[in-house]
Amino acid sequence: MESLPFRIKIIETDTEWFVECWSEFGEASMRVPPPCSREKLQTELHGVERSLEKSYSLNIVRGASAPEKSVREFGKLLTRTILPNKIFAQFDRCRMQAKAQGKSLRVLLRPDGPLVSRIPWEYMVDPARDDYLALRVPVVRDLRLMDPISPMPLALPLRVLGISAVPDDLPPLEAQHERERIAQVLQQDSSEKVDVHWLPGDRWQDLAGALGHGTWHVLHCVCHGGFDKEGDEGYIQLSGDDGAAMRFHARDFRRLIERSPQLRLVVLNTCESAVSGSDNVFTSTAASLVEAGVPAVVAMQYEITDRAAITFASAFYERIAEGTPVDRAVTLAREEVKVRLGSLEWATPVLFLASETAQIFASQSTPPGPNDSSQSTPPGPNDSPGNEPQTPPDETPQALARLRLVAEVGPCGHMALGPANLLAVACADGVVRVLDATSGELAAQCMPVQREKPVRLAWSPWRRHVASRHKDGTVVIWDLQTELPARVISAGEHGAALAFSSDGHWLALTVGNHVHVYDPRGARVRDLSVAWPKEAQAWSSSQNAPLGPLTFAPGDRYVVVACGDGVVRQLNARGLAVMTWRHPQPVHSLVATDDLLATGCLDGRVRLWSWQGQLLWRTQPGPTAYQLAFADEYAAMAVAHQRGEVAIRNVHTGTPSLVTRLESWPVGLAFLKDDYGLVTASRSGSIECWELPDWLTEKGDGP
């Protein structure tokens, strides 16, 4: 739908405001007194912020809450000030004309001054409708650059790059839920039209590598942020090399964005990313990116709760996927927050535009077909529209019955099943606990020795040894008979995956973009550098992306590792990829048998492959599968999703037959030997055993 612009500029002076408006009906200007004194206005702004905080912390049963009443009165005061009779008459005429022409009205605001730039104009109340103006028509911040970028012809797919920063020393964000919702709403109609890729890393190097080695149209950032008053510029919080928060300032962000000329939209789900300094609007993180050449930036003018941020982002991208102009998409997403959550956070997101146009993409072209010779793709099998696998039908599975609670071990990060139904658990207190899964009895307890907590575990084929990888990069091979370290390896911090070969002779670790292989003495015998060719960069998010899970291929001659570009590679002893399995997004879980390879991808699909490269089936999109396990004795595979849902699927068809839900994030699952059931572990520390029905455990039907 075309729009009719109504522009308002508010210039702040010491004693008065100068208000100008432009529309197709002409211009008007007036000198008006501020709504109150400078000190009183600052007090009012603090009051709005307090009311905003109260609105999402109170449970209002009926009627308008006290916080909303005060904000509504403030909004009416703003409207009376900048839309006095003469200007409001022109505004009303412009609105009626837009309605008569079947167009939408767009209000373009340009506040100029230290105080007016801090005002949340989105709370203005339309006196003719007694409703918030920004919930009825798009209200945007018009930066009006001298040379804005024209709408770009878009060759599908629309490529969305996401980064979610989770520094160790900052409160966690619900980033995983948000990324899943965004991927779901953007790809629900056609994954051919949209390619959503989330960076596996959260350092500035990861973001720089992705922007420098790929074509991206949209950047979505989920992180903490703020405004540095001393430095007079905004910032977002990424992770430093030590895992702690690192401020990435607006000037540095702008310089990075300038290297990505195809970028047309940036969404900053970052607190105070719309806040600017006293003298220059371009000191805000959002405005700085617009000045760098991004036509549209969505940012936050206050702190925002995870719930509101996820609700807004989901509704916003749903409209973007439908082809809605960005300003209208923001308006509808605001309404979603207002109606569903009932808080005042609907006005926290702010849209900045480089020009009056909100159509940031020109008419979209058709995506190239699977036989288009102009596409350069890496060799190997792939999951693409031209390679359609079998998709399991939707059925209603039965509920898994819990046999028993095996143990409560306290918060933990990973569980692994070893020989003789022994379970190793990486506990948050730094201890590696080993339990008998059938009885729940503690078999061994390996205490930390001046090193950070364990994050990943791997069993050797012998019940005496289990390896733990710690947050500082140290790898310890424990002797469970003595409960002391048998070997200590300083592997490096950048990596978490580890795996023993089937004979226990080799231990493989991921370190940055390398796979290191160690012998039984703890000596490194292989350093396999993993790099993907230039022609694969269309699939790649970052040449420096860390490696994901890994395992040994049957026979132990090859290592299979998931790479940050979405490709799973089978590497020989020289580090050459002899087979690849391509995915549209990074792989977060990987498990193998002598005949099959299963992968859990960030796009929400589980895929089953043959070692020869055939894609046997893939599931419908859903929550990301973070844990996978094959049953050794029958044709079943268990899948644990990030939200706690566990499903058992038929290996031959992929159809789910049994499901349950854990109380928190799953950190491990495995089929016990001798039909003792399925064991699961959740982050809260509950280790549970689930009953398998007789028909599932019939012998002779293994994968």
Beta strands, then each sheet from edge to edge (+ up, - down):
strand 1: 3-12
strand 2: 17-23
strand 3: 26-32
strand 4: 104-112
strand 5: 125-126
strand 6: 131-132
strand 7: 139-142
strand 8: 152-155
strand 9: 158-164
strand 10: 194-198
strand 11: 218-222
strand 12: 225-228
strand 13: 233-239
strand 14: 245-249
strand 15: 265-269
strand 16: 296-300
strand 17: 349-353
strand 18: 361-365
strand 19: 398-399
strand 20: 401-408
strand 21: 412-417
strand 22: 422-427
strand 23: 432-436
strand 24: 442-446
strand 25: 454-459
strand 26: 465-470
strand 27: 474-479
strand 28: 484-490
strand 29: 498-500
strand 30: 507-511
strand 31: 514-518
strand 32: 524-529
strand 33: 550-552
strand 34: 559-562
strand 35: 567-571
strand 36: 577-582
strand 37: 587-592
strand 38: 596-601
strand 39: 606-610
strand 40: 615-618
strand 41: 625-630
strand 42: 636-641
strand 43: 645-650
strand 44: 656-661
strand 45: 666-671
strand 46: 678-682
strand 47: 686-691
sheet 1: 3+ 2- 1+ 4+ 7+ 17+ 16- 15- 11- 9- 10-
sheet 2: 5+ 6-
sheet 3: 8+ 18+
sheet 4: 12+ 13- 14+
sheet 5: 19+ 44+ 43- 42+ 41-
sheet 6: 20+ 47- 46+ 45-
sheet 7: 21+ 22- 23+ 24-
sheet 8: 25+ 26- 27+ 28-
sheet 9: 29+ 30- 31+ 32-
sheet 10: 33+ 34- 35+ 36-
sheet 11: 37+ 38- 39+ 40-
end
